[in-house]
Amino acid sequence: MSKKAEHNIKAYGNNFTTMTPGPFAIKLRTCKIWQFIRFIVINIKMLVVVRKSH
Amino acid sequence: MARLVVLGGGVSGHTAATFAAKWLGSAHEVVVVTPNSKWNWIPSNIWVGVGEMSKEEVTFDLAPVYAKAGINYKQAKALSINPEGSELLNKPFVTIEYTLAGREGMTENVEYDYLINATGPKLNFGATPGLGDANGLGEFTVSVCTADHAVHANEEFQKCIQKMKKGERQKFLIGTGHGLCTCQGAAFEYIFNIEHELNKAGVRDMADLKWISNESFLGDFGVGGLHMKSMGFAVSSKIFAESLFTERNVDWIIGAHVNKVEKGKVSYELLDGSMGEEEFDFSMLIPPFAGVGLKAYAKDGTDITATVFAPNGFMKVDANYSAGAYENWRASDWPKTYQNPTYGNMFACGIAFAPPHPISKPMSSPNGTPINPTPPRTGMPSGIIGKAVAHSICDRILQGENAPLHEASMAHMGAACVASAGKGIFDGTAAAMTIYPVVPDFEKYPGTGRDTDYTFGEIGLAGHWIKHILHHLFIWKAKLKAGWTLIPE
């Protein structure tokens, strides 16, 4: 799992120049406590955009 | 008593009709003409297409909802508009043809004082040989554009999973089926749901996934891409998308105009003029959109379709259709009130209005084939525009013909978008994004064209939870249940 995303990069292929998430970034995406915080933050951000759009 | 006729019962038409009925009350009449008996929350068709939801979970019957709202519902399709009336009828009217069981094929002229054209698109499968024909989807690919299409897509998908479980490798090709498609976001969401389900079924290692699209770069999404604030950088959606595709081991072909579909194979032309072929065992390709083919006639019966509609079949509104080359495009080209310039009592909203030009830079191959996304006008902008148009018409009915029109330009409006993979509460992930404004304004926001304080994106469970909430929230709102007016578009 540690560097799984890196293994998908093909030298000089389509995806050779992109960035890939490391284990910590991937862990954060499913960490329930962190994601609960992000849930609040994203909701606030979306509500601000919705308010600006009406 | 004034009569407002709304053509179409999708996100934009339904929003316009329900708010108009609420604001006008029983003193005036709101008529909805739509060929469908059910309302469909289209974003969740993606989940139907991988077997995570049933058709019944993303649709509901329109008749009881419109009965509750006091809306006169006609299950029919519009054929033509007579904005000046005819030699027999003095008032403007729409000619409709019923699709309601028992009345199929019967026609009727429905007079109106105000008209909203919110018909949505014609799914133009016939534009690409083999993708389909005038009757709809062909036999070689699947679609998630309607709930029925999504049910069929899942049936084919499950067959592939069974083959993989028996040791047969399968190739999945997902994307756009023509050089001038829009809705890349739907295909983007579908390919990652496919990938998620393959993992869940334990057959991911037996599958090759490939993306094919008319975008000139991955992450264009029909809005010319976007820059999102992340880790202190303004990061292009190209980086964001390429990273996700790489992480999930999905290869891609971009700048592609699919020009032919055969059994198990597509042929395409790229922006550099080269031709290619790609084989597949399962393919979901979004068709291009066109207007539904409404005609318009003057009082004396003269065909004035070209006056009312753009060549692509979408209705002309208060946009600048003569902007010309990309270098001349301005945010102000985009319509604000959605009023038809010839007939002031006609408006268009959602996909039905003719955009002034694409949002993504227009491109073509050396052979002259145009290959660029056409502008998306779905989801949140579609609902906001529908509500603004309804507001304008209600003001004119209640306050007089000179009441000022409400504005909802896509160049001054943002959009929130969540592309989710999986359906489980804790085993799904989503890319959640906001974009402000939808149409970039390079004069106001030099460089990126957008306000990076309000344009962001991130991947994780949080966005996935929001996707779940949005599904239930918008169906609740569309059913006009308690507090529906408090839920924003």
Chai-1 contact restraints between the chains, C-beta under 6 A:
chainA,res_idxA,chainB,res_idxB,connection_type,confidence,min_distance_angstrom,max_distance_angstrom,comment,restraint_id
A,A5,B,E247,contact,1.0,0.0,6.0,A-B,restraint_1
A,N8,B,T246,contact,1.0,0.0,6.0,A-B,restraint_2
A,N8,B,N249,contact,1.0,0.0,6.0,A-B,restraint_3
A,N14,B,W252,contact,1.0,0.0,6.0,A-B,restraint_4
A,N15,B,T246,contact,1.0,0.0,6.0,A-B,restraint_5
A,T18,B,E242,contact,1.0,0.0,6.0,A-B,restraint_6
A,T18,B,S243,contact,1.0,0.0,6.0,A-B,restraint_7
A,T18,B,T246,contact,1.0,0.0,6.0,A-B,restraint_8
A,M19,B,S243,contact,1.0,0.0,6.0,A-B,restraint_9
A,T20,B,T246,contact,1.0,0.0,6.0,A-B,restraint_10
A,T20,B,E247,contact,1.0,0.0,6.0,A-B,restraint_11
A,R29,B,T429,contact,1.0,0.0,6.0,A-B,restraint_12
A,R29,B,I459,contact,1.0,0.0,6.0,A-B,restraint_13
A,R29,B,G460,contact,1.0,0.0,6.0,A-B,restraint_14
A,T30,B,L461,contact,1.0,0.0,6.0,A-B,restraint_15
A,Q35,B,G460,contact,1.0,0.0,6.0,A-B,restraint_16
A,Q35,B,L461,contact,1.0,0.0,6.0,A-B,restraint_17
A,Q35,B,A462,contact,1.0,0.0,6.0,A-B,restraint_18
A,R38,B,G460,contact,1.0,0.0,6.0,A-B,restraint_19
A,R38,B,A462,contact,1.0,0.0,6.0,A-B,restraint_20
A,F39,B,A462,contact,1.0,0.0,6.0,A-B,restraint_21
A,F39,B,W465,contact,1.0,0.0,6.0,A-B,restraint_22
A,I42,B,A432,contact,1.0,0.0,6.0,A-B,restraint_23
A,I42,B,A462,contact,1.0,0.0,6.0,A-B,restraint_24
A,M46,B,A416,contact,1.0,0.0,6.0,A-B,restraint_25
A,M46,B,T434,contact,1.0,0.0,6.0,A-B,restraint_26
A,V49,B,G414,contact,1.0,0.0,6.0,A-B,restraint_27
A,V49,B,A416,contact,1.0,0.0,6.0,A-B,restraint_28
A,V49,B,T434,contact,1.0,0.0,6.0,A-B,restraint_29
A,V49,B,Y436,contact,1.0,0.0,6.0,A-B,restraint_30
A,V49,B,Y454,contact,1.0,0.0,6.0,A-B,restraint_31
A,V50,B,P488,contact,1.0,0.0,6.0,A-B,restraint_32
A,K52,B,G414,contact,1.0,0.0,6.0,A-B,restraint_33
A,S53,B,I384,contact,1.0,0.0,6.0,A-B,restraint_34
A,S53,B,M413,contact,1.0,0.0,6.0,A-B,restraint_35
A,S53,B,G414,contact,1.0,0.0,6.0,A-B,restraint_36
